[in-house]
Amino acid sequence: MFGKRLYTPEYAPVGDEVAVIETSKGTIRVQLDAAGAPIHVANFCELALHGFYDGLKFHRYVPGFVIQGGDPNTRCMSGEDVARGVAGPEGRPGTGGPGYAIKGEFATNPNNSHEDGALAMARSMDPDSAGSQFYFCLGPQHGLDSGYTVFGQTLEGLDVISELRAGDTIEHVEIVHKEQ
């Protein structure tokens, strides 16, 4: 689903990374957890710094559960088609990734708690299959703690997250450092 080759990112997190996620509904600021999930943070930062997320759509919305994005299959699709779940030129929304997978860190991350606004990586049935798709928790989702890696917590923009729906756009993701 998200790729097969296990990848080790080249980006080296320094520990104060904040993801500034510009969406069609507003801005979200997320403190990334490099200490607890260094591979996931490095992967997310690397993808963001290469513009991977720019222009993608959120493709999955489950009220009271999650809003999910990061699938490159949605890049050339209209928001309406993504929301309807129709297949685009690259495939059906929710089935794409960067062409590789990263090792799961949910069992080793001491901060792996799916709180309201937590940022975590989606994956397939294989625990080591996350790639680019991520989700925000819409309320606490502790049933996910033992199987999905949390790699950030929302600092600002919970109101934006609550307004996001399938078809909304990730306009740009910038990685800044906490003092910025």
C-alpha positions in Angstrom: 0.0 0.0 0.0 2.6 2.6 1.0 5.7 1.0 -0.4 7.9 -1.9 0.4 11.6 -0.8 0.6 12.6 0.1 4.2 14.1 3.5 4.1 16.4 5.4 6.5 16.0 9.2 6.0 19.1 11.3 5.6 17.7 14.3 7.4 19.1 14.5 11.0 16.6 16.0 13.4 18.0 18.5 15.9 15.0 18.1 18.3 13.3 21.5 18.0 11.5 21.1 14.7 8.1 22.6 14.2 6.0 21.7 11.1 4.0 24.7 9.8 1.3 23.2 7.7 -0.6 25.7 5.5 -4.0 24.3 4.5 -6.9 25.6 2.5 -8.6 26.1 5.9 -5.7 27.8 7.7 -2.4 27.2 9.4 -1.5 24.4 11.8 1.8 24.4 13.9 3.0 21.1 15.2 5.9 20.4 17.6 7.6 17.3 16.2 9.0 14.7 18.6 12.4 13.8 17.3 13.4 12.2 20.7 10.5 9.8 20.6 10.1 9.1 16.9 13.4 10.2 15.2 12.8 8.2 12.0 9.3 9.5 11.5 10.3 13.1 12.2 13.3 12.8 9.8 11.1 11.3 7.1 8.4 13.9 7.5 10.9 16.7 7.5 12.7 15.3 4.5 9.5 15.0 2.5 8.4 18.5 3.5 11.7 20.1 2.6 11.5 18.5 -0.9 7.9 19.9 -1.3 6.4 16.5 -1.4 3.3 17.5 0.5 2.6 20.8 -1.4 -0.7 20.6 -3.2 -1.8 17.2 -1.9 -5.3 16.8 -0.5 -6.7 15.4 2.7 -8.4 12.2 1.5 -9.9 10.6 4.6 -12.2 12.2 7.2 -13.9 10.2 9.9 -15.8 12.5 12.3 -14.5 12.2 15.9 -11.6 10.0 14.7 -9.0 11.3 12.2 -8.4 13.6 9.2 -5.7 12.0 6.9 -3.6 13.3 4.1 -0.2 12.9 2.4 -1.1 10.6 -0.5 0.6 11.7 -3.7 -2.2 10.2 -5.7 -4.3 13.2 -4.8 -1.9 15.8 -6.3 -3.5 16.0 -9.7 -7.1 15.5 -8.5 -9.8 18.0 -7.7 -10.9 18.3 -4.1 -14.3 17.1 -5.2 -13.0 13.9 -6.7 -10.8 13.2 -3.7 -13.8 13.7 -1.4 -15.8 11.3 -3.5 -13.0 8.7 -3.4 -12.8 8.3 -7.2 -9.6 7.1 -8.7 -7.3 9.7 -10.2 -4.5 9.5 -12.8 -2.2 7.9 -10.2 -4.7 5.7 -8.4 -7.3 5.8 -5.7 -6.9 8.2 -2.9 -5.4 6.5 0.2 -3.3 4.0 -1.8 -0.2 6.1 -2.6 3.1 6.8 -0.9 6.7 7.8 -1.6 7.8 4.4 -2.9 9.4 3.2 0.3 8.4 2.5 3.9 9.9 3.4 7.3 10.3 1.4 10.5 7.5 1.7 13.0 8.4 3.4 16.3 5.2 3.1 18.3 6.7 0.4 20.5 9.8 2.4 21.4 8.3 5.9 21.6 7.7 6.9 25.2 5.4 9.7 24.0 3.3 7.6 21.7 -0.1 8.9 22.9 -2.9 9.7 20.5 -4.2 12.8 22.1 -6.5 15.4 20.4 -4.3 17.0 17.7 -1.7 14.3 17.7 0.2 13.9 14.4 0.8 10.3 13.5 1.7 8.2 10.4 -0.8 6.0 8.7 0.3 2.5 7.5 -1.0 -0.7 6.1 -1.2 -4.0 8.0 2.6 -4.2 8.1 3.9 -2.3 11.2 6.9 -1.1 9.1 4.9 0.3 6.2 4.4 4.0 6.9 5.7 6.3 4.2 4.1 9.7 3.6 0.4 9.5 4.7 -0.2 11.1 8.1 -3.3 11.9 10.2 -4.4 14.2 12.9 -6.5 12.9 15.8 -9.9 14.4 16.2 -10.0 13.8 19.9 -8.1 11.2 22.0 -7.7 7.9 20.1 -5.7 5.7 22.5 -6.8 2.5 20.8 -4.2 3.4 18.2 -1.3 3.8 20.7 0.0 0.3 20.3 0.1 0.2 16.5 0.7 3.6 15.0 3.5 6.1 15.6 2.8 9.5 17.0 5.5 12.0 15.9 4.1 15.4 16.8 1.5 17.3 18.8 -0.4 20.4 17.6 0.7 23.6 19.2 -1.7 25.9 17.2 -4.5 25.2 14.8 -6.8 22.7 16.6 -9.6 24.8 15.3 -8.3 24.4 11.7 -7.9 20.7 12.1 -11.5 20.4 13.3 -12.7 22.2 10.0 -10.7 20.0 7.6 -12.5 17.6 5.4 -11.6 15.2 2.6 -10.8 17.3 -0.5 -9.2 20.2 1.4 -5.6 21.1 0.3 -2.3 20.9 2.0 -0.9 24.1 0.4 2.6 23.9 1.9 4.6 22.3 4.8 7.5 24.2 6.2 9.9 23.0 8.8 11.0 25.7 11.2 12.8 25.6 14.5 11.0 26.3 17.8 12.5 29.8 18.4 11.2 31.0 14.9 
